[in-house]
């Protein structure tokens, strides 16, 4: 599979990963042959990046922290939670706890897998995918920090529901009334349900606070921000940077990591950023890159501990229909670097 921009997709190509709606319903299944109409509709619903099948990379597997079944189950549960908030009904903590237990089991088992946020985003599923991504990353950071199972569960629930205040129609992120900021509203919603830990509620409350005191809604300084919220703030910023179009385009993973390193110690907790960078894939599998050798290829493998030095497969045409295939392991070829990521 290759990870490509929607503008590079051509009719007749085959979809590499299933696209889901916000509540986990399949919109387009893996393996479907894309038509002009489908590509147009994908653009309309906000898809910018997607996986396509490529016979030259059929053997390349995208390692995920969570199975597709668990992701769907969690997203469906989030759909029920958000609907309950909109309609003023009581949240079902029992169902959330069950899904979180599944999530924790898989992430603990796959803790050596580097984070690759590969789920295809649409306008409809964005809040769901964002919440799940933040939950996965925050939990993995918690595992790296050696948190207990009980602590991981509090963290995971808080991270999954960190933006629950955005669903509340009373929310307003303007500075005029901080009590209507989505972080405050989220805290109120979770605190009202006694089946949730108060610490999980504080994740929603504090995930926009910053160590230097410049955050919202209360401008807390580092020592007053709970560890769970510091962890979630890092995961939240990374996922937002990959989607944020305020600068005219979204950041690529390596750009987002560099941006976050620059903010370590001021907007983000330095130690949490260090732990995060150990677990994130700077150049996700399937990404097309250009090397300093001027060769172009596709990332086909990763190294835990060396996320910036992946394995790149280069394919060249050699006379007629012949192909020359070679793999360059950047962990071994220390003088070769990735010069650019190709859309």
Rosetta blueprint (number, residue, H / E / L):
1 X L
2 X E
3 X E
4 X E
5 X E
6 X H
7 X H
8 X H
9 X L
10 X L
11 X L
12 X L
13 X L
14 X E
15 X E
16 X L
17 X L
18 X L
19 X E
20 X E
21 X L
22 X L
23 X L
24 X L
25 X L
26 X E
27 X E
28 X E
29 X L
30 X L
31 X L
32 X L
33 X E
34 X L
35 X L
36 X H
37 X H
38 X H
39 X H
40 X H
41 X H
42 X H
43 X H
44 X H
45 X L
46 X L
47 X L
48 X L
49 X E
50 X E
51 X E
52 X E
53 X L
54 X L
55 X H
56 X H
57 X H
58 X L
59 X L
60 X L
61 X L
62 X L
63 X L
64 X L
65 X L
66 X L
67 X L
68 X H
69 X H
70 X H
71 X H
72 X H
73 X H
74 X H
75 X H
76 X H
77 X H
78 X H
79 X H
80 X H
81 X H
82 X H
83 X H
84 X H
85 X H
86 X H
87 X H
88 X L
89 X L
90 X L
91 X L
92 X L
93 X H
94 X H
95 X H
96 X H
97 X H
98 X H
99 X H
100 X H
101 X H
102 X H
103 X H
104 X H
105 X H
106 X H
107 X H
108 X H
109 X H
110 X L
111 X L
112 X L
113 X L
114 X L
115 X E
116 X L
117 X L
118 X L
119 X L
120 X L
121 X L
122 X L
123 X L
124 X L
125 X L
126 X H
127 X H
128 X H
129 X H
130 X H
131 X H
132 X H
133 X H
134 X H
135 X H
136 X H
137 X H
138 X H
139 X H
140 X H
141 X H
142 X H
143 X H
144 X H
145 X L
146 X L
147 X L
148 X L
149 X H
150 X H
151 X H
152 X H
153 X H
154 X H
155 X H
156 X H
157 X H
158 X H
159 X H
160 X H
161 X L
162 X L
163 X L
164 X H
165 X H
166 X H
167 X H
168 X L
169 X L
170 X L
171 X L
172 X L
173 X L
174 X L
175 X L
176 X L
177 X L
178 X H
179 X H
180 X H
181 X L
182 X H
183 X H
184 X H
185 X H
186 X H
187 X H
188 X H
189 X H
190 X H
191 X H
192 X L
193 X L
194 X L
195 X L
196 X L
197 X L
198 X H
199 X H
200 X H
201 X H
202 X H
203 X H
204 X H
205 X H
206 X H
207 X L
208 X L
209 X L
210 X L
211 X L
212 X E
213 X L
214 X L
215 X L
216 X L
217 X L
218 X L
219 X L
220 X L
221 X E
222 X H
223 X H
224 X H
225 X L
226 X L
227 X H
228 X H
229 X H
230 X H
231 X H
232 X H
233 X H
234 X H
235 X H
236 X H
237 X H
238 X H
239 X H
240 X H
241 X H
242 X H
243 X H
244 X L
245 X L
246 X L
247 X L
248 X L
249 X L
250 X L
251 X L
252 X L
253 X H
254 X H
255 X H
256 X H
257 X H
258 X H
259 X H
260 X H
261 X H
262 X H
263 X H
264 X E
265 X L
266 X L
267 X L
268 X E
269 X L
270 X H
271 X H
272 X H
273 X H
274 X H
275 X H
276 X H
277 X H
278 X L
279 X L
280 X E
281 X L
282 X L
283 X L
284 X L
285 X L
286 X L
287 X E
288 X E
289 X E
290 X E
291 X E
292 X L
293 X L
294 X L
295 X L
296 X E
297 X E
298 X E
299 X E
300 X E
301 X E
302 X L
303 X L
304 X L
305 X L
306 X L
307 X L
308 X L
309 X L
310 X L
311 X E
312 X E
313 X E
314 X E
315 X E
316 X E
317 X E
318 X L
319 X L
320 X L
321 X L
322 X L
323 X E
324 X E
325 X E
326 X E
327 X E
328 X E
329 X E
330 X L
331 X L
332 X L
333 X L
334 X L
335 X L
336 X L
337 X L
338 X E
339 X E
340 X E
341 X E
342 X E
343 X L
